Amino acid sequence: MGAQQGRALLVKIESAPGVFATVAGLRARAIQLSAPGADATHADSEGAWREILAGAGVKSASVTGAGIFKDAASDAAIRAAFFAGSTPRFQIVVPDFGTIEGAFHIAALEYAGQHDGAATFSMTLNSAGALTFEAA
């Protein structure tokens, strides 16, 4: 994957079954994929090096973003999911890499603004089930 514009990474929420709408004009965003293994080290581990049990452990994804909501509908969809504690389906589109899709929990939602600027928001999404990946 070569250099990409940061604004090209998109966060979309499912607005109808199989239909995804871009949530916001995100100015800063990051995605973290994690799969810590289960430590299987024992007294006879070669050279006392840690051993990891293949296939064990818990996979997760976390997405953070900050910016300006695209429109009132996307703001309302995120806000409704947050207050309901629901886990809507999202798509995280990473240019020249692929699309990650699945249910996410909105773990944090923050609104801010200055008197001479636009209202902004930041949010954190945590995976809430199995995710799929489709390469670009």
Residue pairs with C-beta under 8 A, 6 or more apart in sequence:
1 96
1 97
2 96
4 95
4 96
5 95
6 28
6 29
7 25
7 26
7 27
8 95
9 26
9 29
9 31
9 92
9 93
9 94
9 95
10 22
10 26
10 91
10 92
10 93
11 22
11 23
11 24
11 26
11 29
11 63
11 65
11 90
11 91
11 92
11 93
11 125
12 20
12 21
12 22
12 23
12 90
12 91
12 92
12 93
13 20
13 21
13 23
13 74
13 77
13 78
13 81
13 88
13 89
13 90
14 20
14 88
14 89
14 90
14 91
15 21
15 77
20 89
20 90
20 91
21 73
21 74
21 77
22 70
22 74
23 65
23 69
23 70
23 74
23 77
23 78
24 65
24 67
24 68
24 69
24 70
24 74
24 75
24 78
24 121
25 67
25 68
25 69
25 70
26 65
26 66
26 67
27 66
27 67
27 68
27 120
28 64
28 65
28 66
28 67
29 63
29 64
29 65
29 66
29 67
30 63
30 64
30 65
31 61
31 62
31 63
31 92
31 94
31 100
32 61
32 62
32 63
33 59
33 60
33 61
34 59
34 60
34 61
34 62
35 57
35 58
35 59
35 60
36 57
36 58
37 52
37 53
37 54
37 56
37 57
38 52
38 53
38 56
38 57
39 50
39 51
39 52
39 53
40 51
40 52
40 53
40 56
41 48
41 49
41 50
41 51
42 51
45 51
59 127
59 131
60 126
60 127
61 92
61 100
61 102
61 104
61 126
61 127
61 131
62 124
62 125
62 126
62 127
63 90
63 92
63 104
63 124
63 125
64 122
64 123
64 124
64 125
65 122
65 123
65 125
66 120
66 121
66 122
66 123
67 120
67 121
68 118
68 119
68 120
68 121
69 75
69 78
69 121
75 121
77 88
78 106
78 109
78 121
78 123
79 109
80 86
81 87
81 88
81 106
82 106
82 109
85 105
87 103
87 104
87 105
87 128
87 129
88 103
88 104
89 101
89 102
89 103
89 104
90 101
90 102
90 103
90 104
90 125
91 99
91 100
91 101
92 99
92 100
92 101
93 99
94 100
94 136
95 136
96 136
97 135
97 136
98 133
98 134
98 135
98 136
99 133
99 134
99 136
100 131
100 132
100 133
101 131
101 132
101 133
101 134
102 127
102 128
102 129
102 130
102 131
102 132
103 127
103 128
103 129
104 125
104 126
104 127
104 128
105 125
105 126
105 127
105 128
106 123
106 124
106 125
107 124
107 125
107 126
108 122
108 123
108 124
109 121
109 122
109 123
110 121
110 122
110 123
111 119
111 120
111 121
112 119
112 120
112 121
112 122
113 119
113 120
